[in-house]
Amino acid sequence: MTTPTGAAILASCVDEFITGPASFTEIKTGYGIGTRKMEGFNALRVSLRESAASATAADSGGKPWKTEDLILLEANIDDMTGEALGFLMERLFDAGALDVTFSPITMKKSRPGTLVSVLTRCDKLDALRESFFRNSTTIGFRETKVNRVSLKREEEKLTGSFGSAREKTVFYGDKKLRSKIEFEDRAKLARERGISLDEAEGIIAQAAKRT
């Protein structure tokens, strides 16, 4: 039930009506008590919820992975230079994209083009839409709801004579699968010492092993 005023507020403020996720974490809840005398409880409840998209593997029914409900934006572009596409990728990441990829495609009349694919969470969707339109030549793109399945990752800060570096570790449940030192940190050490990336990684890895 709602009043005409309530319906007008919903129509002007809500972007999309969807069926809520099966599992979520309730962050905040507010109640408004109405003055009209009714047979039932005359109250409105509004909740701020975090969907299962942010759940950890432990919250995914005991499975060693987590699932996320994401949005995939895609556009076919054939009139942008490589430099312009590179700038577009930068701006899309700045707007909150989780991933941006370019794939070569053949478009109508055999024109070579680029498929721009952008993965994002729902709360960043409007920012990504704006960035897509403002920084590319596309006049429209496709949006698809997708489900991403991923393993748990943890980041650790390593320190030593080289300074500091970030190491990301992937887990299958509680089992450690593999670790990788961030490229930017390896590259920084390699530039400072005039060595290769592999040598820089070895120095950081040895320091981590001693620790």
N, CA, C and O of each residue as an XYZ file, in Angstrom:
844
protein
N       0.845     -1.198      0.000
C       0.000      0.000      0.000
C       0.875      1.240      0.000
O       1.982      1.231      0.537
N       0.374      2.297     -0.601
C       1.089      3.565     -0.573
C       0.107      4.696     -0.848
O      -0.977      4.476     -1.388
N       0.493      5.887     -0.476
C      -0.310      7.076     -0.761
C       0.088      7.620     -2.126
O       1.127      7.230     -2.658
N      -0.710      8.508     -2.704
C      -0.307      9.139     -3.969
C       1.033      9.860     -3.861
O       1.827      9.840     -4.802
N       1.286     10.490     -2.728
C       2.576     11.172     -2.538
C       3.719     10.163     -2.516
O       4.772     10.389     -3.113
N       3.502      9.053     -1.822
C       4.536      8.021     -1.782
C       4.818      7.450     -3.152
O       5.972      7.200     -3.502
N       3.762      7.241     -3.937
C       3.942      6.719     -5.292
C       4.725      7.707     -6.155
O       5.569      7.309     -6.958
N       4.436      9.005     -5.982
C       5.149     10.025     -6.757
C       6.628     10.063     -6.385
O       7.485     10.225     -7.253
N       6.926      9.912     -5.096
C       8.328      9.897     -4.650
C       9.060      8.706     -5.251
O      10.182      8.846     -5.738
N       8.428      7.532     -5.220
C       9.054      6.341     -5.793
C       9.291      6.514     -7.286
O      10.358      6.167     -7.790
N       8.297      7.051     -7.998
C       8.410      7.199     -9.444
C       9.545      8.141     -9.824
O      10.169      7.968    -10.871
N       9.816      9.129     -8.991
C      10.845     10.116     -9.338
C      12.235      9.745     -8.838
O      13.231     10.218     -9.386
N      12.320      8.910     -7.809
C      13.617      8.622     -7.194
C      14.192      7.249     -7.511
O      15.405      7.050     -7.438
N      13.333      6.308     -7.861
C      13.812      4.930     -8.053
C      14.189      4.693     -9.510
O      13.424      5.013    -10.420
N      15.377      4.128     -9.723
C      15.856      3.844    -11.080
C      15.331      2.521    -11.604
O      15.066      2.384    -12.799
N      15.176      1.537    -10.708
C      14.811      0.204    -11.161
C      14.137     -0.561    -10.032
O      14.563     -0.476     -8.880
N      13.084     -1.311    -10.359
C      12.423     -2.181     -9.397
C      12.833     -3.617     -9.714
O      12.599     -4.111    -10.818
N      13.443     -4.277     -8.740
C      13.907     -5.641     -8.951
C      13.514     -6.507     -7.753
O      13.151     -5.993     -6.695
N      13.590     -7.804     -7.931
C      13.385     -8.730     -6.830
C      14.667     -8.791     -6.017
O      15.746     -9.006     -6.569
N      14.555     -8.604     -4.725
C      15.730     -8.543     -3.871
C      16.501     -9.844     -3.849
O      15.940    -10.895     -4.158
N      17.790     -9.799     -3.487
C      18.617    -11.012     -3.422
C      18.125    -11.954     -2.336
O      17.519    -11.528     -1.353
N      18.393    -13.233     -2.525
C      17.935    -14.229     -1.553
C      18.658    -14.073     -0.219
O      18.081    -14.366      0.828
N      19.891    -13.624     -0.239
C      20.644    -13.430      1.000
C      21.298    -12.063      0.980
O      21.744    -11.588     -0.064
N      21.350    -11.434      2.148
C      21.907    -10.093      2.239
C      22.263     -9.802      3.687
O      21.854    -10.518      4.601
N      23.036     -8.734      3.877
C      23.349     -8.234      5.202
C      22.645     -6.899      5.378
O      22.834     -5.987      4.573
N      21.846     -6.776      6.412
C      21.118     -5.537      6.668
C      22.027     -4.589      7.438
O      22.450     -4.894      8.554
N      22.329     -3.429      6.836
C      23.268     -2.485      7.429
C      22.553     -1.495      8.342
O      22.952     -1.291      9.488
N      21.489     -0.882      7.819
C      20.712      0.066      8.612
C      19.240     -0.091      8.261
O      18.892     -0.464      7.141
N      18.376      0.202      9.240
C      16.937      0.115      9.015
C      16.248      1.292      9.688
O      16.580      1.660     10.814
N      15.282      1.882      8.984
C      14.506      2.982      9.554
C      13.021      2.688      9.456
O      12.571      2.035      8.514
N      12.259      3.170     10.433
C      10.815      2.957     10.472
C      10.089      4.299     10.500
O      10.532      5.242     11.155
N       8.966      4.372      9.780
C       8.092      5.530      9.848
C       6.693      5.065     10.225
O       6.128      4.194      9.562
N       6.140      5.629     11.266
C       4.827      5.221     11.760
C       3.758      6.166     11.225
O       3.859      7.380     11.402
N       2.738      5.621     10.573
C       1.669      6.437     10.023
C       0.639      6.835     11.077
O       0.565      6.232     12.148
N      -0.156      7.859     10.759
C      -1.168      8.350     11.709
C      -2.550      7.788     11.418
O      -3.423      7.835     12.285
N      -2.771      7.263     10.231
C      -4.095      6.729      9.887
C      -4.370      5.440     10.663
O      -3.511      4.567     10.782
N      -5.605      5.348     11.192
C      -5.996      4.148     11.920
C      -6.382      3.059     10.921
O      -7.274      3.250     10.095
N      -5.702      1.918     11.004
C      -5.937      0.820     10.072
C      -6.047     -0.489     10.841
O      -5.723     -0.554     12.027
N      -6.502     -1.523     10.158
C      -6.607     -2.829     10.801
C      -5.230     -3.415     11.073
O      -4.999     -4.047     12.105
N      -4.321     -3.195     10.130
C      -2.963     -3.702     10.306
C      -2.048     -2.659     10.901
O      -2.485     -1.573     11.282
N      -0.749     -3.002     10.979
C       0.266     -2.106     11.530
C       0.624     -1.067     10.461
O       1.153     -1.428      9.410
N       0.347      0.194     10.708
C       0.575      1.267      9.734
C       1.996      1.805      9.885
O       2.230      2.791     10.584
N       2.928      1.148      9.224
C       4.331      1.552      9.337
C       5.051      1.280      8.020
O       4.668      0.399      7.250
N       6.091      2.053      7.784
C       6.950      1.871      6.613
C       8.347      1.541      7.096
O       8.890      2.228      7.962
N       8.930      0.490      6.538
C      10.295      0.123      6.878
C      11.183      0.284      5.651
O      10.844     -0.204      4.573
N      12.310      0.959      5.806
C      13.290      1.136      4.730
C      14.618      0.577      5.217
O      15.089      0.935      6.296
N      15.225     -0.306      4.416
C      16.475     -0.945      4.817
C      17.574     -0.668      3.801
O      17.343     -0.675      2.592
N      18.780     -0.423      4.321
C      19.981     -0.363      3.495
C      20.644     -1.715      3.620
O      21.047     -2.118      4.711
N      20.759     -2.430      2.485
C      21.252     -3.796      2.527
C      22.437     -4.005      1.600
O      22.550     -3.366      0.554
N      23.307     -4.901      1.998
C      24.424     -5.329      1.158
C      24.067     -6.710      0.626
O      23.823     -7.636      1.399
N      24.037     -6.845     -0.699
C      23.589     -8.093     -1.294
C      24.634     -9.187     -1.164
O      25.751     -8.956     -0.702
N      24.246    -10.383     -1.581
C      25.153    -11.528     -1.525
C      26.347    -11.341     -2.431
O      27.306    -12.107     -2.348
N      26.314    -10.317     -3.316
C      27.453    -10.049     -4.192
C      28.706     -9.764     -3.400
O      29.812     -9.970     -3.900
N      28.554     -9.287     -2.155
C      29.719     -8.958     -1.338
C      29.997    -10.008     -0.284
O      30.852     -9.816      0.581
N      29.286    -11.105     -0.351
C      29.464    -12.156      0.658
C      30.811    -12.833      0.479
O      31.326    -12.925     -0.635
N      31.368    -13.296      1.561
C      32.628    -14.041      1.484
C      32.331    -15.493      1.184
O      31.175    -15.915      1.174
N      33.384    -16.251      0.939
C      33.191    -17.671      0.629
C      32.502    -18.392      1.777
O      31.745    -19.340      1.568
N      32.773    -17.933      2.989
C      32.157    -18.582      4.139
C      30.650    -18.369      4.159
O      29.919    -19.164      4.750
N      30.181    -17.300      3.518
C      28.755    -17.002      3.481
C      28.091    -17.578      2.234
O      26.911    -17.317      2.002
N      28.800    -18.337      1.442
C      28.260    -18.860      0.187
C      27.883    -20.326      0.324
O      28.203    -21.147     -0.535
N      27.207    -20.637      1.403
C      26.758    -22.011      1.610
C      27.895    -22.969      1.872
O      27.773    -24.158      1.576
N      29.009    -22.485      2.424
C      30.135    -23.354      2.728
C      31.004    -23.672      1.535
O      31.969    -24.424      1.669
N      30.697    -23.129      0.374
C      31.498    -23.399     -0.825
C      32.808    -22.618     -0.769
O      32.864    -21.558     -0.145
N      33.862    -23.125     -1.412
C      35.165    -22.451     -1.356
C      35.292    -21.279     -2.327
O      36.402    -20.829     -2.609
N      34.185    -20.790     -2.831
C      34.211    -19.622     -3.720
C      33.044    -18.717     -3.363
O      32.154    -19.096     -2.603
N      33.064    -17.528     -3.917
C      31.949    -16.607     -3.710
C      31.344    -16.246     -5.060
O      32.015    -16.300     -6.091
N      30.089    -15.884     -5.040
C      29.397    -15.473     -6.256
C      28.966    -14.027     -6.122
O      28.616    -13.569     -5.034
N      28.994    -13.306     -7.244
C      28.626    -11.893     -7.258
C      27.710    -11.611     -8.442
O      27.926    -12.117     -9.543
N      26.691    -10.803     -8.202
C      25.825    -10.342     -9.273
C      26.386     -9.035     -9.818
O      26.390     -8.019     -9.123
N      26.859     -9.061    -11.056
C      27.509     -7.901    -11.664
C      26.805     -7.517    -12.965
O      25.913     -8.223    -13.436
N      27.218     -6.393    -13.532
C      26.682     -5.907    -14.800
C      27.811     -5.838    -15.825
O      28.895     -5.336    -15.530
N      27.552     -6.342    -17.023
C      28.514     -6.278    -18.119
C      28.016     -5.276    -19.150
O      26.931     -5.440    -19.708
N      28.808     -4.235    -19.405
C      28.508     -3.245    -20.434
C      29.388     -3.534    -21.641
O      30.591     -3.751    -21.491
N      28.801     -3.539    -22.849
C      29.569     -3.829    -24.057
C      29.172     -2.882    -25.181
O      27.998     -2.555    -25.352
N      30.160     -2.452    -25.935
C      29.912     -1.591    -27.091
C      30.876     -1.964    -28.210
O      32.033     -2.296    -27.952
N      30.395     -1.910    -29.469
C      31.235     -2.119    -30.647
C      31.650     -0.754    -31.183
O      30.797      0.069    -31.513
N      32.948     -0.512    -31.271
C      33.457      0.801    -31.672
C      34.438      0.633    -32.823
O      35.327     -0.217    -32.774
N      34.268      1.454    -33.864
C      35.174      1.348    -35.019
C      35.764      2.691    -35.432
O      36.367      2.790    -36.500
N      35.605      3.716    -34.618
C      36.097      5.038    -35.017
C      36.889      5.730    -33.902
O      36.830      6.952    -33.766
N      37.633      4.946    -33.100
C      38.498      5.517    -32.068
C      39.919      5.008    -32.263
O      40.128      3.844    -32.605
N      40.895      5.886    -32.045
C      42.294      5.497    -32.155
C      42.718      4.670    -30.947
O      42.013      4.608    -29.939
N      43.878      4.039    -31.068
C      44.395      3.262    -29.957
C      44.637      4.109    -28.726
O      44.379      3.677    -27.603
N      45.142      5.339    -28.942
C      45.390      6.242    -27.825
C      44.092      6.614    -27.126
O      44.029      6.657    -25.898
N      43.046      6.884    -27.923
C      41.747      7.257    -27.351
C      41.142      6.092    -26.570
O      40.535      6.290    -25.517
N      41.309      4.882    -27.088
C      40.800      3.715    -26.369
C      41.553      3.516    -25.055
O      40.956      3.140    -24.047
N      42.846      3.764    -25.066
C      43.630      3.661    -23.841
C      43.162      4.656    -22.791
O      43.088      4.334    -21.606
N      42.848      5.867    -23.236
C      42.338      6.879    -22.308
C      40.964      6.480    -21.783
O      40.658      6.684    -20.608
N      40.136      5.909    -22.662
C      38.815      5.430    -22.247
C      38.951      4.382    -21.151
O      38.232      4.432    -20.153
N      39.871      3.429    -21.328
C      40.078      2.397    -20.318
C      40.450      3.023    -18.979
O      39.937      2.623    -17.935
N      41.340      4.001    -19.015
C      41.773      4.683    -17.796
C      40.594      5.343    -17.084
O      40.449      5.228    -15.867
N      39.755      6.035    -17.855
C      38.620      6.744    -17.269
C      37.563      5.769    -16.723
O      36.916      6.048    -15.713
N      37.400      4.636    -17.393
C      36.435      3.647    -16.915
C      36.876      3.045    -15.583
O      36.057      2.840    -14.688
N      38.165      2.765    -15.456
C      38.662      2.266    -14.175
C      38.506      3.328    -13.093
O      38.164      3.008    -11.954
N      38.753      4.591    -13.442
C      38.580      5.675    -12.476
C      37.130      5.774    -12.003
O      36.868      6.169    -10.866
N      36.187      5.414    -12.880
C      34.767      5.501    -12.544
C      34.277      4.302    -11.730
O      33.121      4.266    -11.309
N      35.153      3.324    -11.511
C      34.775      2.200    -10.661
C      34.638      0.860    -11.345
O      34.107     -0.077    -10.749
N      35.106      0.735    -12.596
C      35.015     -0.550    -13.292
C      35.872     -1.595    -12.583
O      36.974     -1.295    -12.123
N      35.364     -2.811    -12.498
C      36.136     -3.924    -11.944
C      37.112     -4.466    -12.975
O      38.211     -4.903    -12.633
N      36.703     -4.437    -14.243
C      37.548     -4.946    -15.319
C      37.151     -4.270    -16.620
O      35.972     -4.000    -16.848
N      38.129     -3.997    -17.471
C      37.896     -3.425    -18.800
C      38.759     -4.192    -19.786
O      39.969     -4.309    -19.588
N      38.154     -4.717    -20.852
C      38.919     -5.444    -21.859
C      38.543     -4.964    -23.245
O      37.419     -4.521    -23.482
N      39.502     -5.056    -24.165
C      39.294     -4.732    -25.583
C      39.515     -5.999    -26.407
O      40.505     -6.706    -26.215
N      38.592     -6.280    -27.320
C      38.722     -7.444    -28.200
C      38.533     -7.002    -29.642
O      37.587     -6.273    -29.939
N      39.429     -7.434    -30.565
C      39.260     -7.076    -31.978
C      38.070     -7.819    -32.582
O      37.903     -9.017    -32.353
N      37.252     -7.119    -33.343
C      36.081     -7.717    -33.977
C      35.967     -7.206    -35.409
O      36.605     -6.219    -35.775
N      35.156     -7.880    -36.213
C      34.833     -7.425    -37.563
C      33.376     -6.992    -37.574
O      32.482     -7.774    -37.249
N      33.147     -5.746    -37.948
C      31.804     -5.174    -37.921
C      31.202     -5.190    -39.316
O      31.794     -5.737    -40.247
N      30.031     -4.593    -39.463
C      29.355     -4.590    -40.759
C      30.227     -3.928    -41.822
O      31.058     -3.069    -41.524
N      30.018     -4.348    -43.069
C      30.814     -3.910    -44.210
C      32.289     -4.257    -44.038
O      33.169     -3.624    -44.622
N      32.539     -5.297    -43.208
C      33.896     -5.827    -42.966
C      34.843     -4.815    -42.334
O      36.060     -4.922    -42.485
N      34.292     -3.838    -41.629
C      35.149     -2.854    -40.972
C      35.747     -3.444    -39.704
O      35.030     -4.074    -38.926
N      37.066     -3.254    -39.472
C      37.660     -3.706    -38.215
C      37.194     -2.807    -37.069
O      37.079     -1.593    -37.235
N      36.933     -3.392    -35.934
C      36.468     -2.616    -34.786
C      36.969     -3.218    -33.491
O      37.746     -4.173    -33.487
N      36.508     -2.639    -32.385
C      36.920     -3.071    -31.052
C      35.684     -3.287    -30.190
O      34.816     -2.419    -30.103
N      35.612     -4.445    -29.559
C      34.563     -4.708    -28.583
C      35.078     -4.261    -27.217
O      36.040     -4.823    -26.694
N      34.432     -3.250    -26.647
C      34.801     -2.743    -25.325
C      33.873     -3.390    -24.299
O      32.656     -3.216    -24.359
N      34.446     -4.133    -23.365
C      33.669     -4.831    -22.340
C      34.049     -4.289    -20.971
O      35.229     -4.198    -20.630
N      33.034     -3.928    -20.191
C      33.252     -3.317    -18.877
C      32.444     -4.085    -17.841
O      31.239     -4.280    -18.005
N      33.104     -4.517    -16.780
C      32.443     -5.243    -15.700
C      32.344     -4.339    -14.485
O      33.332     -3.722    -14.089
N      31.150     -4.252    -13.886
C      30.965     -3.343    -12.766
C      29.924     -3.868    -11.800
O      29.119     -4.736    -12.139
N      29.951     -3.329    -10.587
C      28.895     -3.597     -9.619
C      27.748     -2.621     -9.851
O      27.924     -1.574    -10.474
N      26.586     -2.976     -9.347
C      25.383     -2.178     -9.611
C      25.504     -0.755     -9.086
O      24.988      0.175     -9.706
N      26.182     -0.570     -7.950
C      26.251      0.762     -7.367
C      27.148      1.709     -8.162
O      27.116      2.918     -7.932
N      27.948      1.185     -9.093
C      28.816      2.019     -9.923
C      28.274      2.181    -11.337
O      28.926      2.782    -12.190
N      27.082      1.646    -11.587
C      26.580      1.571    -12.951
C      26.383      2.945    -13.582
O      26.822      3.158    -14.713
N      25.748      3.871    -12.900
C      25.500      5.192    -13.483
C      26.797      5.931    -13.778
O      26.910      6.599    -14.806
N      27.784      5.816    -12.879
C      29.078      6.464    -13.107
C      29.763      5.888    -14.336
O      30.401      6.618    -15.095
N      29.630      4.564    -14.535
C      30.227      3.924    -15.709
C      29.488      4.319    -16.979
O      30.115      4.526    -18.018
N      28.174      4.425    -16.912
C      27.406      4.863    -18.079
C      27.851      6.250    -18.530
O      28.079      6.494    -19.715
N      27.968      7.148    -17.560
C      28.385      8.520    -17.893
C      29.778      8.535    -18.494
O      30.015      9.207    -19.498
N      30.712      7.792    -17.883
C      32.080      7.759    -18.390
C      32.147      7.165    -19.785
O      32.911      7.638    -20.627
N      31.346      6.123    -20.040
C      31.308      5.477    -21.356
C      30.866      6.470    -22.427
O      31.490      6.564    -23.484
N      29.795      7.207    -22.158
C      29.281      8.160    -23.137
C      30.206      9.365    -23.316
O      30.376      9.856    -24.432
N      30.799      9.839    -22.230
C      31.616     11.054    -22.302
C      32.987     10.802    -22.918
O      33.564     11.707    -23.522
N      33.522      9.584    -22.776
C      34.905      9.339    -23.196
C      35.041      8.408    -24.391
O      36.154      8.038    -24.764
N      33.914      8.024    -24.998
C      33.978      7.201    -26.205
C      33.049      7.778    -27.267
O      32.294      8.715    -27.007
N      33.115      7.214    -28.451
C      32.270      7.696    -29.551
C      30.975      6.914    -29.665
O      30.166      7.186    -30.553
N      30.764      5.949    -28.783
C      29.559      5.139    -28.883
C      28.310      5.957    -28.570
O      28.347      6.885    -27.762
N      27.207      5.600    -29.221
C      25.928      6.238    -28.926
C      25.005      5.286    -28.178
O      23.842      5.599    -27.925
N      25.539      4.120    -27.828
C      24.750      3.156    -27.072
C      25.560      1.909    -26.791
O      26.515      1.601    -27.504
N      25.173      1.195    -25.752
C      25.869     -0.047    -25.406
C      24.872     -1.023    -24.804
O      23.761     -0.656    -24.422
N      25.301     -2.271    -24.732
C      24.459     -3.328    -24.190
C      24.783     -3.541    -22.714
O      25.937     -3.425    -22.300
N      23.768     -3.851    -21.932
C      23.964     -4.157    -20.521
C      23.379     -5.539    -20.232
O      22.232     -5.827    -20.576
N      24.180     -6.378    -19.602
C      23.763     -7.738    -19.286
C      24.086     -8.042    -17.832
O      25.182     -7.743    -17.357
N      23.135     -8.633    -17.129
C      23.397     -9.081    -15.771
C      24.154    -10.403    -15.836
O      23.723    -11.349    -16.495
N      25.279    -10.451    -15.147
C      26.113    -11.655    -15.158
C      26.409    -12.083    -13.731
O      26.281    -11.295    -12.793
N      26.801    -13.327    -13.579
C      27.166    -13.884    -12.287
C      28.634    -14.259    -12.321
O      29.047    -15.080    -13.141
N      29.431    -13.665    -11.438
C      30.859    -13.978    -11.385
C      31.155    -14.883    -10.199
O      30.718    -14.625     -9.077
N      31.896    -15.938    -10.463
C      32.322    -16.873     -9.426
C      33.827    -16.702     -9.243
O      34.579    -16.783    -10.214
N      34.272    -16.467     -8.017
C      35.698    -16.200     -7.800
C      36.161    -16.791     -6.475
O      35.361    -17.064     -5.580
N      37.459    -16.979     -6.373
C      38.067    -17.504     -5.157
C      38.451    -16.364     -4.222
O      38.569    -15.210     -4.634
N      38.640    -16.710     -2.972
C      39.019    -15.712     -1.971
C      40.457    -15.274     -2.209
O      41.328    -16.084     -2.522
N      40.686    -13.965     -2.052
C      42.036    -13.416     -2.186
C      42.371    -12.585     -0.959
O      41.510    -11.907     -0.397
N      43.623    -12.648     -0.553
C      44.099    -11.832      0.554
C      45.359    -11.103      0.130
O      46.165    -11.628     -0.638
N      45.522     -9.889      0.636
C      46.705     -9.090      0.303
C      47.537     -8.868      1.557
O      47.011     -8.515      2.613
N      48.842     -9.078      1.428
C      49.763     -8.910      2.549
C      50.856     -7.930      2.154
O      51.315     -7.928      1.012
N      51.266     -7.106      3.094
C      52.336     -6.137      2.838
C      53.661     -6.719      3.297
O      53.818     -7.075      4.465
N      54.613     -6.816      2.378
C      55.944     -7.332      2.680
C      56.914     -6.175      2.820
O      56.848     -5.213      2.055
N      57.806     -6.256      3.781
C      58.802     -5.197      3.981
C      60.192     -5.803      4.066
O      60.357     -6.960      4.454
N      61.183     -5.013      3.701
C      62.567     -5.461      3.735
C      63.484     -4.343      3.297
O      63.093     -3.176      3.286
N      64.712     -4.701      2.933
C      65.679     -3.694      2.494
C      65.231     -3.005      1.207
O      65.684     -1.904      0.893
N      64.346     -3.654      0.473
C      63.832     -3.111     -0.782
C      62.727     -2.088     -0.554
O      62.307     -1.409     -1.492
N      62.252     -1.973      0.686
C      61.128     -1.091      0.977
C      59.900     -1.919      1.320
O      59.926     -2.706      2.266
N      58.834     -1.750      0.565
C      57.612     -2.525      0.806
C      57.021     -2.992     -0.515
O      57.227     -2.372     -1.559
N      56.295     -4.078     -0.454
C      55.647     -4.633     -1.643
C      54.381     -5.367     -1.206
O      54.280     -5.852     -0.080
N      53.419     -5.434     -2.128
C      52.159     -6.117     -1.848
C      52.151     -7.496     -2.512
O      52.508     -7.650     -3.680
N      51.739     -8.476     -1.738
C      51.640     -9.841     -2.243
C      50.195    -10.315     -2.111
O      49.618    -10.263     -1.024
N      49.609    -10.779     -3.220
C      48.243    -11.289     -3.214
C      48.279    -12.812     -3.247
O      49.013    -13.417     -4.027
N      47.466    -13.415     -2.379
C      47.396    -14.863     -2.273
C      45.978    -15.328     -2.559
O      45.012    -14.743     -2.070
N      45.859    -16.389     -3.359
C      44.561    -16.949     -3.724
C      44.344    -18.234     -2.932
O      45.257    -19.046     -2.780
N      43.095    -18.411     -2.417
C      42.759    -19.578     -1.615
C      41.595    -20.332     -2.243
O      40.678    -19.736     -2.808
N      41.655    -21.660     -2.132
C      40.510    -22.508     -2.454
C      39.978    -22.996     -1.123
O      40.472    -23.983     -0.579
N      38.975    -22.313     -0.594
C      38.557    -22.555      0.780
C      39.643    -22.045      1.699
O      39.992    -20.866      1.657
N      40.187    -22.932      2.541
C      41.292    -22.561      3.431
C      42.648    -22.963      2.865
O      43.679    -22.703      3.486
N      42.659    -23.593      1.699
C      43.907    -24.070      1.105
C      44.532    -22.984      0.234
O      43.883    -22.440     -0.660
N      45.782    -22.679      0.504
C      46.513    -21.680     -0.263
C      46.895    -22.247     -1.626
O      47.536    -23.296     -1.699
N      46.509    -21.568     -2.706
C      46.808    -22.048     -4.050
C      48.086    -21.436     -4.607
O      48.993    -22.159     -5.021
N      48.161    -20.115     -4.620
C      49.321    -19.435     -5.211
C      49.384    -17.995     -4.727
O      48.389    -17.419     -4.289
N      50.579    -17.433     -4.819
C      50.801    -16.044     -4.432
C      51.503    -15.302     -5.564
O      52.226    -15.895     -6.364
N      51.273    -13.999     -5.610
C      51.892    -13.184     -6.644
C      52.177    -11.795     -6.101
O      51.328    -11.179     -5.456
N      53.372    -11.314     -6.367
C      53.759     -9.972     -5.944
C      53.289     -8.977     -7.004
O      53.455     -9.206     -8.202
N      52.704     -7.877     -6.552
C      52.135     -6.893     -7.472
C      53.187     -6.394     -8.468
O      54.335     -6.129     -8.110
N      52.758     -6.274     -9.725
C      53.669     -5.854    -10.790
C      54.277     -4.493    -10.502
O      55.477     -4.295    -10.694
N      53.449     -3.538    -10.035
C      53.953     -2.185     -9.808
C      55.090     -2.162     -8.799
O      56.035     -1.387     -8.944
N      55.003     -3.008     -7.778
C      56.044     -3.044     -6.751
C      57.314     -3.723     -7.275
O      58.424     -3.303     -6.950
N      57.147     -4.779     -8.090
C      58.318     -5.412     -8.707
C      59.002     -4.458     -9.670
O      60.228     -4.355     -9.700
N      58.183     -3.756    -10.462
C      58.736     -2.831    -11.453
C      59.472     -1.676    -10.778
O      60.509     -1.230    -11.269
N      58.944     -1.193     -9.665
C      59.590     -0.081     -8.950
C      60.976     -0.478     -8.473
O      61.935      0.277     -8.634
N      61.082     -1.680     -7.877
C      62.380     -2.154     -7.396
C      63.332     -2.388     -8.562
O      64.517     -2.069     -8.470
N      62.818     -2.944     -9.663
C      63.667     -3.200    -10.837
C      64.233     -1.896    -11.400
O      65.400     -1.842    -11.788
N      63.421     -0.861    -11.444
C      63.901      0.441    -11.953
C      64.935      1.050    -11.014
O      65.955      1.580    -11.454
N      64.657      0.967     -9.715
C      65.576      1.574     -8.733
C      66.949      0.929     -8.755
O      67.953      1.618     -8.580
N      67.016     -0.390     -8.967
C      68.284     -1.113     -8.894
C      68.838     -1.491    -10.255
O      69.926     -2.060    -10.351
N      68.092     -1.177    -11.312
C      68.560     -1.510    -12.656
C      68.646     -2.991    -12.901
O      69.588     -3.466    -13.535
N      67.666     -3.733    -12.402
C      67.643     -5.181    -12.552
C      66.369     -5.599    -13.286
O      65.516     -4.764    -13.589
N      66.249     -6.899    -13.570
C      65.069     -7.387    -14.274
C      63.903     -7.590    -13.304
O      64.073     -7.573    -12.085
N      62.718     -7.780    -13.880
C      61.539     -8.048    -13.058
C      61.692     -9.342    -12.276
O      61.306     -9.415    -11.109
N      62.258    -10.372    -12.918
C      62.446    -11.654    -12.241
C      63.398    -11.517    -11.059
O      63.169    -12.098     -9.998
N      64.463    -10.747    -11.245
C      65.412    -10.546    -10.150
C      64.758     -9.785     -9.000
O      64.982    -10.097     -7.831
N      63.948     -8.785     -9.342
C      63.249     -8.014     -8.312
C      62.281     -8.900     -7.539
O      62.165     -8.788     -6.319
N      61.592     -9.778     -8.252
C      60.657    -10.682     -7.590
C      61.394    -11.636     -6.660
O      60.902    -11.947     -5.575
N      62.584    -12.109     -7.081
C      63.368    -13.014     -6.246
C      63.804    -12.345     -4.953
O      63.782    -12.971     -3.893
N      64.200    -11.081     -5.029
C      64.630    -10.349     -3.836
C      63.470    -10.208     -2.850
O      63.631    -10.428     -1.649
N      62.305     -9.838     -3.373
C      61.134     -9.661     -2.505
C      60.691    -10.993     -1.927
O      60.342    -11.076     -0.749
N      60.704    -12.042     -2.753
C      60.267    -13.357     -2.298
C      61.182    -13.896     -1.200
O      60.702    -14.494     -0.237
N      62.492    -13.692     -1.335
C      63.425    -14.148     -0.322
C      63.198    -13.436      0.997
O      63.272    -14.042      2.066
N      62.921    -12.141      0.910
C      62.637    -11.376      2.132
C      61.367    -11.889      2.798
O      61.297    -11.986      4.023
N      60.376    -12.213      1.996
C      59.115    -12.734      2.526
C      59.329    -14.092      3.180
O      58.732    -14.381      4.217
N      60.179    -14.932      2.582
C      60.460    -16.268      3.141
C      61.169    -16.154      4.477
O      60.879    -16.915      5.400
N      62.103    -15.203      4.591
C      62.800    -15.008      5.861
C      61.844    -14.534      6.938
O      61.945    -14.914      8.104
N      60.893    -13.673      6.503
C      59.928    -13.168      7.469
C      59.032    -14.282      7.982
O      58.154    -14.037      8.809
